[in-house]
Amino acid sequence: MEESQVTKAGLREKVAAYYQTATPETVAHKRGRVEERLFAFANFLESRIVLLYADRPCEMDTGNIIARTAAMGKILVLPRFDFKKKTTRLYKVGNADADLQPDKTGRLAPDPSRCREVPKDAPDIALIPGLAFDEKGGRVGTGGGGYDRLMPELAQTARKVALTTEAQMVPLIPMENHDTYVDIIITEERVIYKI
């Protein structure tokens, strides 16, 4: 277990180093291509209720994705994690600018006083953040375990989709028993279905 933790930490460091050396123009171009692939992706286009996330450094920038998804008339749902209690609640977000506030980790999350809670089996599609991925759907997140606990609680029919750049694809993620896989990965070059 310790060996895989060191490897996960190494992957996090590798991704952080990439973002420190890549030019903002290169990153923006790659992320723009990923975004366009998402908005042409049939599962996304057919979805009605979309679980999104507010990004953190080195994750796919979701600000524009949230705005575009709302403009399409889809129902936006974002998670609010309680890492101390190891629980997650999903909330419908009507206005991202007004309804999101920083949580205890600094990530933007729905304000429970402004947003209505929705069941975890409501989303048709779930965009899942991560720092590194492999072609089998393995992922390394920021280390809190929130999405590893949330993904099994989503409807089995909800596609779990990761958005990332090719620079964040690795040959193999060291997965542990509690880690969960995504179904589909969209990069600037391809759409990868879990094999």
C-alpha positions in Angstrom: 0.0 0.0 0.0 2.8 2.5 0.9 4.5 1.8 -2.5 1.3 2.7 -4.4 0.9 5.8 -2.3 4.4 6.9 -3.2 3.7 6.2 -6.8 0.4 8.2 -6.6 2.3 11.0 -4.9 4.9 10.8 -7.7 2.2 11.0 -10.4 0.7 14.1 -8.7 4.2 15.7 -8.7 4.7 14.8 -12.3 1.4 16.5 -13.3 2.2 19.6 -11.2 5.6 19.8 -12.9 4.0 19.6 -16.3 1.7 22.5 -15.5 4.6 24.6 -14.1 6.6 24.2 -17.4 3.8 24.2 -20.1 2.9 27.6 -21.5 -0.5 28.9 -20.6 -1.3 29.0 -24.4 -0.4 25.3 -24.8 -2.6 24.3 -21.8 -5.5 26.5 -23.0 -5.3 25.1 -26.5 -5.3 21.5 -25.3 -8.1 22.1 -22.8 -10.2 23.9 -25.4 -9.9 20.8 -27.7 -11.0 18.6 -24.8 -14.0 20.8 -24.1 -15.0 20.7 -27.8 -14.8 16.9 -27.8 -17.1 16.9 -24.7 -19.7 19.1 -26.4 -19.7 16.8 -29.4 -19.9 13.6 -27.3 -23.3 11.8 -27.7 -23.6 10.7 -24.1 -23.2 14.3 -23.0 -25.5 15.7 -25.6 -28.2 13.2 -24.7 -27.9 13.8 -21.0 -30.4 15.9 -19.1 -28.9 16.1 -15.6 -25.1 16.6 -15.5 -22.9 16.2 -12.5 -20.0 18.6 -12.8 -17.2 19.8 -10.6 -15.4 23.0 -9.8 -11.8 22.5 -10.7 -8.7 22.7 -8.7 -5.1 23.3 -10.0 -4.0 20.7 -12.5 -7.5 19.5 -13.2 -9.5 20.2 -16.3 -10.8 23.8 -16.1 -14.6 23.6 -15.8 -15.7 27.2 -15.5 -16.6 27.5 -19.2 -18.0 24.0 -19.3 -20.4 24.9 -16.4 -21.5 28.0 -18.3 -22.0 26.2 -21.6 -23.8 23.3 -20.0 -26.2 25.7 -18.3 -26.8 27.6 -21.6 -27.8 24.3 -23.1 -30.7 24.1 -20.6 -29.3 21.1 -18.8 -29.7 20.6 -15.0 -26.4 21.3 -13.3 -25.5 19.3 -10.2 -22.3 19.8 -8.2 -21.1 17.9 -5.1 -20.4 19.2 -1.7 -18.0 16.9 0.3 -17.7 16.7 4.0 -14.3 15.0 4.3 -14.5 14.8 8.1 -17.7 12.8 8.0 -16.7 11.2 4.6 -20.0 12.1 3.1 -21.1 13.8 -0.1 -24.3 15.6 -1.0 -25.3 16.6 -4.5 -27.0 20.0 -5.2 -28.8 21.5 -8.2 -27.0 24.8 -9.1 -29.1 27.4 -10.8 -26.5 30.2 -11.0 -22.9 29.2 -10.6 -21.7 32.7 -9.8 -24.2 33.1 -6.9 -24.6 29.4 -5.8 -21.0 28.3 -5.4 -18.8 29.2 -2.4 -15.4 27.8 -1.3 -15.6 24.8 1.0 -13.1 24.0 3.7 -10.6 22.7 1.2 -10.9 25.8 -1.0 -12.8 24.1 -3.8 -16.0 25.8 -5.0 -19.0 23.9 -3.8 -22.8 24.5 -3.8 -24.1 26.7 -1.0 -26.7 24.5 0.8 -28.7 27.6 1.8 -29.2 28.5 -1.9 -29.3 25.1 -3.6 -31.7 22.2 -3.5 -30.3 18.7 -2.7 -30.8 16.0 -5.4 -30.6 12.3 -5.1 -27.2 10.7 -6.0 -28.9 8.5 -8.6 -30.3 11.6 -10.5 -27.3 12.5 -12.8 -27.3 10.9 -16.3 -23.6 11.6 -16.7 -20.9 12.5 -14.2 -17.8 14.4 -15.0 -15.1 13.2 -12.7 -11.9 15.2 -11.9 -8.4 13.7 -11.6 -4.8 14.5 -12.0 -3.7 11.4 -13.9 -5.5 8.6 -15.8 -4.7 5.3 -17.5 -6.6 3.6 -20.4 -8.3 1.2 -18.1 -10.1 4.1 -16.4 -7.8 4.2 -13.4 -7.4 7.7 -11.9 -5.4 9.6 -9.3 -7.3 12.4 -7.7 -6.1 15.0 -5.2 -6.0 12.5 -2.4 -9.2 13.1 -0.4 -11.1 10.0 -1.6 -14.3 11.9 -2.1 -14.9 10.8 -5.7 -13.9 7.2 -4.9 -16.7 7.1 -2.3 -19.2 9.1 -4.5 -18.9 7.2 -7.8 -20.3 3.8 -6.5 -23.3 5.7 -5.2 -24.2 7.2 -8.6 -26.7 5.3 -10.8 -25.1 2.4 -12.6 -26.4 3.9 -15.9 -24.7 7.2 -15.3 -21.5 7.4 -17.4 -18.5 8.5 -15.4 -16.4 10.6 -17.7 -13.0 12.1 -17.1 -11.7 15.1 -19.0 -7.9 15.4 -19.3 -5.0 16.1 -21.6 -2.7 13.5 -23.1 0.1 14.8 -20.9 -1.9 13.4 -17.9 -2.3 10.0 -19.4 0.0 7.4 -17.9 0.6 3.7 -18.7 -0.8 2.4 -15.4 -2.3 3.9 -12.3 -1.6 1.9 -9.1 -5.2 1.1 -8.0 -6.1 0.0 -4.5 -9.3 -1.7 -3.3 -11.1 1.5 -2.4 -10.2 3.3 -5.7 -12.8 3.6 -8.5 -12.6 3.7 -12.2 -14.1 6.0 -14.7 -16.0 4.6 -17.8 -14.7 7.1 -20.4 -11.8 9.5 -20.8 -11.9 12.4 -23.2 -8.5 14.0 -24.2 -7.6 16.5 -26.8 -6.8 13.7 -29.2 -9.2 10.8 -28.5 -12.1 9.3 -26.6 -11.1 6.3 -24.5 -13.6 3.7 -23.4 -12.5 1.7 -20.4 -10.9 -1.6 -21.6 
